[in-house]
Amino acid sequence: MDAFLNFFNPGNFDNMRNSIINSFNAMRTAGPMDIIDILVVAYIIYRLMKLLKDTSAARLAKGVIWLLLIFLIASYAGLNTISFILRNSLSIGVTAAIVIFQPELRRLLEQLGKGNISGLLVTANDPDAAEAAINATVAACADMSKTKTGVLIVFERKERLGEIISTGTIVDAAPSPELLKNIFFKNSPLHDGALIMREGRIYAAGCVLPLSGSQNLSRDLGTRHRAAVGMSESSDSVLVVVSEETGAISVAIGGMLKRHLSPEVLRKVLEAELITENKPDKKGISALRNIWKGGAGK
């Protein structure tokens, strides 16, 4: 208890303040090479954060950061038992990180080896591209609903789907109703998988999605709908499904599935979820989400 109280001792905060002041004073005398050194380290940290953002490893990285923070606090507060456990756990952290993040590190090194620097940069959200993707999706789904063509489209949002994309074929093309209908045509090699929309473009097709294990879904739902719900449970993606049996249009968001949507309602949902300029506040979003009345699988 005394060690915990000592952590909040005013003298400790004075030492922290002096350390910060000394750091700023040292920065005043930094030379050109010091600035280059800082920029290189900052870029490496940025690239690592971007690399993790593109995969589900981001959650694991957050857990590691929390462990490091707890270790620092425990060490500073004199919590010896916790410090001992975490110190021994983190001693193999570098080796564990290489094993855990091996696919991501390999992809980064491959891009650097190819000189593909532009592929390492973040692409900004383009509302016009999102609008074009929505228009193409609504038009194509309206036509494929009439012909009962199976469709599964994933609109990627903040959580990147790098691991899902790696299971399919990269397309990277501008969306159009004709291209979407061609991809999902029953004789197409890519028709049986999911199509990934990234930054308003058809990025990949023929991708494999995780199935939902929820017991609340209707028994008449097939693999395509269960994959849509499963993907929406494990990410913030918006998924559009057209049933191959009935031609009904459905949307899955956050583990919830709403079926039998008209093309007009589909457009409203996609615009509300994907175009940030149409989201002035959270109240507007909740109003549109009344579409989900009735819950999953209804």
N, C-alpha and C positions, 0 to 999 in steps of 0.2 A: 504493500500500500504506500509505504514511504517512497519507494522508487517511482511509483506512478505519480505521486504528488510532486516529486522533484522535477518531473518532466515539465510541469507547468510553473516552475520557479522562474521569477522575473529575470534572474541572472542568466538563465539559459536562453531566453529570448534576446537579451542584450548581446550574448555571444553570436547568436544567429544574425542579428542586425549588423554587428561589426564584420562578420564574414561576408555578408552581402555588400557592404560598403567597400571592403577591401577588394572584392571581385570587380566592382565597377571602377575602382581606382586603377586596377591592373589593366582593365580594358582600355583606359585612356592612353596607356603607353604601348598598346598593341601595334605591331608593325604590319606591313603588307602580307607577309607569310602567315602571321597569326590569323589575319582575316580570312585568307584562303583556307587555312586549316579549319576554322570554324564553319565556313561555308560547305566544305567537303563533308564534314561530320553531319551538318544539318541536312544535307542532301541525302546522305546514307540513311539517316533516321526517317526522313520523309519517304524514301523509296520503300523502306521496310514497312512503314505504316500503310502505304498504298498497296503493297504486296499482300499484307494481311487482310486489308479491306476487301480484296477480291475473292476471299475464300472464307469458309467457316472457321478457319484458324483464328479469326479475330477474337472470338469469344475465349479461346484458350489463352491468347495473348493478354487479354484483360485479366484473366485469373492469375497469370504469372506476375503482372504488374501489381495486383493487390497483394500477393504474397511478398513481393519486394518491399512494398510500403509497410506491411505489418512487421516484416523483419527489421526495417530501419527504426520504426517506432519502438519495437520491443528492445532492440539493442540500446537505443538512446535512453529508454526508461529503466533499464536495468532488469528486464524480465528475462532472467538467464535461461530458464527451461525452454521458453518459446524460442529464444534466440538460438539455443543449441539445436533444437529440432529443425528450424528453418535453415540454419547455416549448413547442416549436413544434407538437407534436402536440396538446397540450391547449389551445393558443390558440384553436382553432376548436371547442373542446368544447361551448360553449353553443349555437352554431348547430347542431352535429351532434346534440346532445341533443334540441333542439326538433324536428328532422326525424325522428329515430329514435323518439321517444316521442310523436309527434303524435297517434296514436289515443288513447293513455292520457290525455294532457293535455286533449284535446277532451272525453273522457267525464267527466273531473273537472269541467271548466268547465260542462258541460251540467247535471250534478247540482247544482252550486252555483247555477246560474241558475234551476233549478226549485225551489230551496229544499229539496232532498231531503237534509237533513243526516243523517237517520237512516240513509239508504242508504250513508253514508260510514263508518259505524261497523262495527266487527268484531263478528260474531255468535259467541257462545261455542258450543263443542261441547255438544250435548245428548245424553247416552247414551240417554234414552228415545226421542227422535226417531230416532236411528240404529236402535234396536231395532224401532221401528214400520216404518221403511223396509225393514229386512231381512225382517221378517215378510211385508210386502206383496209384496216381490220374490220370496221363496221360493214363496209361494202362487201368485202369478201365473205364474211360470216353470214350476211343476209342471203347471198347467193348460195353458199354451201349448206345453209339451213334448209333451203328448198330442195336441194338434191340429196340431203342426208349424208353429207360428207363429214367424216370425223375430223375434228380440229382441236388442237391443244396449243395455245399461244401463251407464253410467259412474258410479261412486261417487267423487266428488271428495274428495281428502284435503288435505294441507298445500299442495300446489302448485295454485293456482287456475287455472281453465280459462276465463278471460274471453274469450280469442280464439276458443276452440271454441264457447262459448255464443253468441257474436255471429253464428255461421253458422246458428243455428236460431231457434226461436220460444220466447219466454219463457212459461212456464206458471205456475210458483210456486204449487204446490198440494200439499196433504197427500197422501202416497202411500196408495193402496189397491189391492188386487188388481183391482178392477173398472176403475179408471182406467188402470192399466197395460195391461190387456188391451184396453181401448178405444183407447189410443194406438197399440198395435202391431197392431191389427186390419188386415188386408191392404188394406181400402178406406179406411183413415184417411189423411188427407194427411200425417201425421207418422210413419207407420209405417216408412218406408224410411231413417230417419236414427237417430242415437244419442240416447238420453235421458240427461240429466245430473241426478244426485242431488247436491244441495248441502245440507249441514247437516240431513239427514234429510227433505228436501222434494224433490219433483219440480220442478226449477228450470227446465229447458228441454228441448225435444224437437225432433227433426228436424235434429240437429246433424251436421256433417260432420267425420269424424276422419281423421287421416293414416294411410295404409297402411304396413304394415311392409315393409321391403325385405329381410328376412332370407331366406336361401336354405335354412334348416334346417326351414322349415315344410312340412308335408305338402302334396302337390300337390292333394289333394282339398279343401283349405280354400278357402272362398269369400271374397268381399269383406268380409262381416261379420266373419269371424274374423280376417282380416288387418288390418282396421281396429282390432279390439280389441287385438291384439298390438302394432300400431304405436303406439296411444295409451298402452299400458302401458310401452312403451320410452321414450317422450318425457316421461312424467310418473309420479307415484307413485300414480296412480288404480288402483282395482280395477274390472275390467270383467266383466260377466256376459253370456254369449251363449247364445241358443237357436237351433239350426240349423233352417233352413226346410226342409231336405231330409230330415234324420233325426230332428229333435226332440231331439237330444242337448244337454244343458246343459254349458257350458264356462265356465271362469274364466281371465282373463288378469291376471297381476301381474308387473311387472318384466321384461317381454319373454318370459315363460313362459306357455304355454297348456296347461291340463289339461282334457281332454275327458271326456265321458260320466260326469258327476257325478250322483249322486242328489240329490234335494231336501235330504235330511238332511246330506250332506257339504257341499252349497252353503251351508247355514245355518252350519255350523261354520266354514267358511272366512271368510264375511262377518263373523261375530261376532269371530273372531280378528283380522281385519284392521281392522275399523271401530270396535269398541268398546274404548276404551283401558283401561277398568276390568277387562277380561278379559285384559289383558296385564301381569301382575305382573313379568315379566322376559323377557329375550331368549330364554332356554332354552325357555320355553313356546311362543314364536312358532316357533322352529325345529322343535319337535316337530310342530306342526300343518302346517308347510310340507313335511313328508315327503310330503304329498299330491302335491307336484310331482315325485315320482320319475319318471324317464324323460325329463324335459326338455321342451323346447318342441315343440308340434305333435303330441304323442303322445296 
